[in-house]
């Protein structure tokens, strides 16, 4: 094992957000599958998770309503135009 120079820090892996979120979101399904003390612990973890995510972080918050309405309108307008074109034939 080679010695590290002084002041050299180990390389840290980036935080993988989806892996962390997967663990948080799994809490709900585990609660229904357990019983007794383990169920109580899972419920406590779920409550903690809900408190952490109560005001959703900006990255997880739904997009602005105008953007949602625009894309929904575009999707349904496209379907409507295709349907009208097919019925006209």
BELVEN-V345547 format. One record per helix or strand of 2 or more residues. SS is the DSSP state (a for helix, b for strand). FROM is the first residue (numbers start at 0). TO is the last residue. If there is no record, write none. Layout:
# BELVEN-V345547
ss = (SS	SS)
from = (FROM	FROM)
to = (TO	TO)
This chain:
# BELVEN-V345547
ss = (a	a	a)
from = (16	36	64)
to = (32	52	87)
